[in-house]
Amino acid sequence: MDTTRNTVLEAWMTEHGYSSNSSAEAVNRAIGRLTGRPGGLDGSSVRAWKAGRVT
């Protein structure tokens, strides 16, 4: 499977000072606010987004 790095996400994270783990925590909080249930993402999920393994 061909993958394309998500350079836009990487740049945004760098600009705003987010690591993969802190991004996952922020997304999990947002999921919790929207759904009432905690999100289950971790740093490896965000790294997969950055690497283009998740479309």
Buried (B, 14 or more C-beta within 10 A) or exposed (E): EEEEEBEEBEEEBEEEEBEBBBBBBBBBEEBEEEEEEEBEBEBEBBBBBBEBEEE
